[in-house]
Amino acid sequence: MTGSTGRVVIVTGTNTGVGKTVATATLAARARTNGEKVAVVKPVQTGTADGDCDAAEIHRLTGIEVHELTSLEEPLAPDTAARRAGVEIPPVAAYAPTISTLTSENDLVLVEGAGGLLVRLDTGGGTLLDLADALLAEGVPTSFVVVTAAGLGTLNHTELTVGALRARGHEPDGLIIGSWPGDPGLAERCNRIDLPRVTGVPLLFGIPEGIDNHSQLA
């Protein structure tokens, strides 16, 4: 058991490109506005050769420094990128002590995943689920939010993700629609109603499309 005082929220998604980074930044900005001290962690970043950097984007949007723990050049799943580069990357549970330490200094530590929930973050097959289990084993309060798309297919993807979380004993705190269109169509409007209905998980909010074009979130 650690002496941690803060909590960890892991931001996962139903797929890549659904808006996890802007959702993480939004959660960080809202918590800071509410007077909380916030840290953000990106355990594994891929695609750095193409200039992809979620940590830099979160910092641009919030001004909060982001702890990027492992980076890989190719825009692939981390285990694939590591194998292709011929490098060893830490088992995902090895990130738990660093994150746990941050909870002793912050009210909230946001951890942004890579891709979807079951993306392998190390060459041994570890996922965000294993990271959550490692944090809980250290006595760190840890929960998930799921970022999902607005359009067709999202009900299936979101139910599968929530089901995988529950199968490992994790009940998500809520859903976030990562990019809510300014002029939503029929599918988007129905999905906004149906997402909490079919998953049993509350919809926390939808993030307006294009908000990441702002220089900084409030």
N, C-alpha and C positions, 0 to 999 in steps of 0.2 A: 504494500500500500504506500503510495506517495503522499506528500504533503500538498498535493495540488489543490487549488482553490477554484480554478476556472473549469470550463467545460469545453469539450471538443464537438464540433458539428462537421461531419464529413459531407461534402457536396459532391454527389454523384449524378450521373445522367443516364438517360435511356439509350443514348448513342453519342457518338462524337458530333460536335457541331450544333448541339441543342441549346447552348448558351450557358454552360457551367461557369465560365470565367466572369461574365457580366453578372450572373446570379451571385457568385461569391463576392464580387465587388459591392453589389447592392446590399447583401447581408452585412458586410463589413461596415459600409457607410451608415446603414440604419442603426447598427449596434453602437457605433461611435457617437452618433447623434443622440442616442439614449444614455450617453455617459459611460459606456463600457469601454474598457481597454481591450483592444483587439489585435491579434496576430493572425497572419495568414501563412499557410504552408502549402507548397506544391511539391509533394514527395518525388514525383518523376515527371520530367518534361521531355517530350520528344519533338523532333522537327526543328531543332535549333539552327541547322544549316540553312533553312529557308527563312530564318528570322522569326520563327514562331516562338513566342515567349509569353505565356500566360501571366507569369510573375510580373513582367514589365507592364503588361496591360492593366493588371489590378493596381499596381503602383500608380500608373498614369491616372486611373479613374478615382483613386481614393487617397493617394499620398502615403499609403501604408507600405512599409517595407515588407517584402514577401520572402520567406525562407524557401529557396529552391534547393532541394537536397541532391537530386541526381538529374543530369541532363544528357540527352542523346541526340545525335545529329539528324538521323533519318526520321521522317514523319510516319512512323509505324508504331504498332503496339510495342511497349517497352521491352518485353522479352525478345521479340523478333529483332528490334533495333540493336539490342545488346549482342545477340548472337551474330548478327551480320557484322557488327563492329569488332567482334572478338574480344569483348570486354566483360568483366564480371561486375554485376551491380548488386547492391545489398539485398538480402531478403526483406520483403516488405515489413515484416515485424520489427526489423532493426531500426526503423524510423520512429518507433513508439517512444523510446527514451527521450529523443530530442523534442518530440511533440509534448510529452508529459512535462518536461522542464518548462516549456513555454506556458503551460497552464498555471504554473506557480507565480507567473508574472503578469498574467492577463485574465480577464473575465471570460473571454471567448477566444478560442483558437479555431479558425476555419481551415479545413483541409480540402483542397480541390483535387479530385481524382483525375484520371486520364481516360478519355473515352467513356465507355459504359461500365457498369458495376463489376462485371466479370472479366474485364480486361486484365491480362496478367502483367503485373507490375515488376516481376522479377523472373529469372530463368527457372525458378522452382515452381512456378505456377501460383504464387501468392497474389491475392487480390485485396481490394479495399476491405472486404469482409475479414480477412486475416489481420489487417491493420487494426480494425475496430476491436476484434477479439483481444489483440495484444494490449491495446490501450485499456480495455476494461479489466484485463488481468492485472494491470498496474494500478487499478483503482481510480482510473480517470473517467468521469462521466462522459459518455460518447454516444452520439446519435447521428442520424442521417437525414438529409433532405434530398429529394429527387427532382432533378431538373428535366423537364420534358418538353417535347415539341407541341405546337398548337394544332397542326394539320392532320390529315389522314394517316392512319397507322399508329398514332400516338396511344390510343387506348390499349392496343395489344402490347406495344413496347413497355408501357408504364405498368400494366398488370404483371408482365413477366419480371420486371425489375423489382417491384414490390413483393412479388411472390418469392423471389430469390432472397431478398432481405429477411422476410419472415421465416423462411426455411432455416435460416441460421440464427433465429431468435432476435432479430432486430426489427422493431416497429418504427417506420419512418415518422419523423415529426410532421412532414408535410410535403406537398408538391409545389413546384414553381414552374410556370410556363416561361421558358427562357427568352422567347421573342414573340410578343403578342402584336399581331399586325394592326396597323392603323385603320384598315378597312377589312375586318374579319369576314370571311365567307361563312356559308352555312355549316361546313364541317367544323371550323374553328369555334363558332358559337355553340354548337352542340357539344363539342369536346370539353369546353369550359365547364359545362354542366355535368357531363358524364364522367370526367376524370375522377372526381371525388366519389361519385356514385359507384363506379365499378371497382375502385380500389379500396374504398373505406378509409382513405387518407385525405385529410383536408387540403384544399388548394389554398396556399398561403397568399399568392399574388401572381399576376402576370407582369412581365417586364416589357414596357413599350418597345416596339421594334425601333432600332436605331439609336437607343439611348447611349450605346457605347461610343457614338460619335461625339458625345460631349467631352469637354476637356477634363471635367471632374464631376463626380456624383456628389450630391449634397450630403 
